[in-house]
Amino acid sequence: MAFERSDLIDLRVPPGSVDAEPPLSALLYAARGILHPTLSFSHIPDLLDILSQVERSREFSREHAKWALLWQRFYETRPHPNIRVLQKSDKDVLRRLLNPERLNATRRIFIWIVEQVIRMVRSFVSY
């Protein structure tokens, strides 16, 4: 299968450069950035903010999944013509989300990441 350049690529990239291999220095720079990313000390508060937002989303999902299953049980026992109940596959997804082992594991992962960031900050401050 031959690679075809689009008109957009042709407008933005000099001809021939798409077919050329990138310089080794660019590949090494990209690999180093992946293997040893540079974290700016000033970005740590942003990182913690992002992590806390992810944790809030996890808690929000957990709470709503719990309520969805409660209402599901209610309407399964008291059918109403204007209310659709969840399909079995949807219920299974919510049950997996509420699995206590999974909930504990995801919470432990969040706490572990925050602890690692705190250790990293302490090591920066001690230098």
One Martini backbone bead per residue (centre of mass of N, CA, C, O) as a GRO file, in nm:
protein
  127
    1MET     BB    1   0.093   0.039   0.027
    2ALA     BB    2   0.074   0.358  -0.061
    3PHE     BB    3   0.178   0.672   0.017
    4GLU     BB    4  -0.038   0.954   0.049
    5ARG     BB    5  -0.055   1.281   0.002
    6SER     BB    6  -0.196   1.554   0.102
    7ASP     BB    7  -0.268   1.878   0.048
    8LEU     BB    8  -0.201   1.972   0.335
    9ILE     BB    9   0.085   1.865   0.344
   10ASP     BB   10   0.193   2.008   0.087
   11LEU     BB   11   0.152   2.301   0.214
   12ARG     BB   12   0.342   2.250   0.492
   13VAL     BB   13   0.546   2.053   0.348
   14PRO     BB   14   0.819   1.992   0.211
   15PRO     BB   15   0.922   1.844  -0.045
   16GLY     BB   16   1.041   1.515   0.057
   17SER     BB   17   1.017   1.512   0.380
   18VAL     BB   18   0.814   1.275   0.410
   19ASP     BB   19   1.019   1.053   0.286
   20ALA     BB   20   1.214   1.121   0.494
   21GLU     BB   21   1.417   1.065   0.741
   22PRO     BB   22   1.476   1.131   1.044
   23PRO     BB   23   1.687   1.241   1.244
   24LEU     BB   24   1.855   1.097   1.496
   25SER     BB   25   1.833   1.332   1.699
   26ALA     BB   26   1.520   1.338   1.696
   27LEU     BB   27   1.477   1.050   1.795
   28LEU     BB   28   1.635   1.078   2.062
   29TYR     BB   29   1.469   1.309   2.176
   30ALA     BB   30   1.198   1.157   2.178
   31ALA     BB   31   1.288   0.918   2.352
   32ARG     BB   32   1.382   1.082   2.598
   33GLY     BB   33   1.102   1.216   2.653
   34ILE     BB   34   0.971   0.940   2.722
   35LEU     BB   35   1.180   0.813   2.931
   36HIS     BB   36   1.271   1.134   3.033
   37PRO     BB   37   1.087   1.343   3.151
   38THR     BB   38   1.028   1.685   3.195
   39LEU     BB   39   0.966   1.842   3.504
   40SER     BB   40   0.815   2.111   3.614
   41PHE     BB   41   0.786   2.251   3.916
   42SER     BB   42   0.551   2.456   3.831
   43HIS     BB   43   0.349   2.200   3.743
   44ILE     BB   44   0.256   2.050   4.002
   45PRO     BB   45  -0.012   2.193   4.070
   46ASP     BB   46  -0.146   2.105   3.805
   47LEU     BB   47  -0.121   1.804   3.847
   48LEU     BB   48  -0.287   1.793   4.111
   49ASP     BB   49  -0.542   1.911   3.986
   50ILE     BB   50  -0.589   1.692   3.776
   51LEU     BB   51  -0.600   1.453   3.973
   52SER     BB   52  -0.843   1.561   4.137
   53GLN     BB   53  -1.040   1.561   3.897
   54VAL     BB   54  -1.027   1.261   3.843
   55GLU     BB   55  -1.126   1.176   4.125
   56ARG     BB   56  -1.399   1.320   4.108
   57SER     BB   57  -1.499   1.160   3.864
   58ARG     BB   58  -1.493   0.888   4.001
   59GLU     BB   59  -1.694   0.959   4.228
   60PHE     BB   60  -1.926   1.045   4.046
   61SER     BB   61  -1.957   0.773   3.900
   62ARG     BB   62  -2.011   0.603   4.146
   63GLU     BB   63  -2.266   0.748   4.247
   64HIS     BB   64  -2.433   0.719   3.980
   65ALA     BB   65  -2.424   0.412   3.962
   66LYS     BB   66  -2.570   0.355   4.223
   67TRP     BB   67  -2.837   0.506   4.147
   68ALA     BB   68  -2.899   0.351   3.888
   69LEU     BB   69  -2.935   0.073   4.032
   70LEU     BB   70  -3.162   0.156   4.221
   71TRP     BB   71  -3.365   0.241   3.997
   72GLN     BB   72  -3.362  -0.023   3.852
   73ARG     BB   73  -3.490  -0.195   4.076
   74PHE     BB   74  -3.747  -0.033   4.103
   75TYR     BB   75  -3.842  -0.062   3.789
   76GLU     BB   76  -3.842  -0.376   3.782
   77THR     BB   77  -4.078  -0.394   4.011
   78ARG     BB   78  -4.207  -0.104   3.874
   79PRO     BB   79  -4.337  -0.063   3.605
   80HIS     BB   80  -4.308   0.188   3.339
   81PRO     BB   81  -4.393   0.318   3.031
   82ASN     BB   82  -4.176   0.583   3.057
   83ILE     BB   83  -3.956   0.365   3.153
   84ARG     BB   84  -3.628   0.275   3.106
   85VAL     BB   85  -3.425   0.013   3.130
   86LEU     BB   86  -3.154  -0.154   3.163
   87GLN     BB   87  -2.931  -0.336   3.030
   88LYS     BB   88  -2.734  -0.590   3.109
   89SER     BB   89  -2.467  -0.458   3.010
   90ASP     BB   90  -2.502  -0.198   3.176
   91LYS     BB   91  -2.515  -0.329   3.453
   92ASP     BB   92  -2.237  -0.463   3.440
   93VAL     BB   93  -2.074  -0.204   3.424
   94LEU     BB   94  -2.171  -0.085   3.696
   95ARG     BB   95  -2.080  -0.321   3.872
   96ARG     BB   96  -1.781  -0.300   3.806
   97LEU     BB   97  -1.750  -0.009   3.909
   98LEU     BB   98  -1.859  -0.114   4.213
   99ASN     BB   99  -1.631  -0.279   4.277
  100PRO     BB  100  -1.451  -0.285   4.561
  101GLU     BB  101  -1.172  -0.359   4.445
  102ARG     BB  102  -1.169  -0.138   4.231
  103LEU     BB  103  -1.212   0.104   4.412
  104ASN     BB  104  -0.960   0.058   4.587
  105ALA     BB  105  -0.749   0.058   4.361
  106THR     BB  106  -0.802   0.344   4.245
  107ARG     BB  107  -0.748   0.491   4.512
  108ARG     BB  108  -0.458   0.387   4.557
  109ILE     BB  109  -0.341   0.507   4.300
  110PHE     BB  110  -0.394   0.801   4.365
  111ILE     BB  111  -0.235   0.810   4.632
  112TRP     BB  112   0.035   0.718   4.516
  113ILE     BB  113   0.078   0.952   4.320
  114VAL     BB  114   0.072   1.177   4.530
  115GLU     BB  115   0.307   1.070   4.699
  116GLN     BB  116   0.518   1.088   4.472
  117VAL     BB  117   0.500   1.391   4.433
  118ILE     BB  118   0.582   1.466   4.719
  119ARG     BB  119   0.861   1.332   4.707
  120MET     BB  120   0.963   1.499   4.472
  121VAL     BB  121   0.941   1.773   4.607
  122ARG     BB  122   1.129   1.709   4.844
  123SER     BB  123   1.377   1.657   4.664
  124PHE     BB  124   1.390   1.942   4.543
  125VAL     BB  125   1.406   2.103   4.813
  126SER     BB  126   1.674   1.958   4.928
  127TYR     BB  127   1.880   2.092   4.705
   0.00000   0.00000   0.00000
